[in-house]
């Protein structure tokens, strides 16, 4: 998956979930500030974080299935969902 294909898939996921992308491409410095993994896919445009309005987070199993259909892996990380290229 290219970064452009990833962003198209992420936009489709956000449209479905009615969430908002809160983090996408990061510089190495920003990645360190947020305690991101040193090899984070955020560094190359193949990951993003999605936040939701209060009480609007989609059920985890449903969200994972939707992300997988779009070629992404979803990891729920407390206050947001992390999407990355599969």
Steps between C-alpha positions, in 0.01 A plus 500: 500500500636842411454807722239631253307172511525500878359852527214410265420200723530711817261761355252223418529366856446847649196559279354169617582549870439877513832536680781748443863441410698644789854395399638399163855553370747581778853630497751292696508777763121503542493122511745508793293768676188282491702190595432333167680182400836580331384310188148646507312491171396859579850595384430385144132584462365149557329558836258743657307543822124553505304664780126497552240722661403399855291180504545458122788248486395210276499151652851352480412186303300700244775761465766232452295330227446830318869589522601154372266535200687822420841330530586639842561366849320674787641514853289662772730712718281638776387843384538430128539235235829448318472395135795369302555338164445127520 
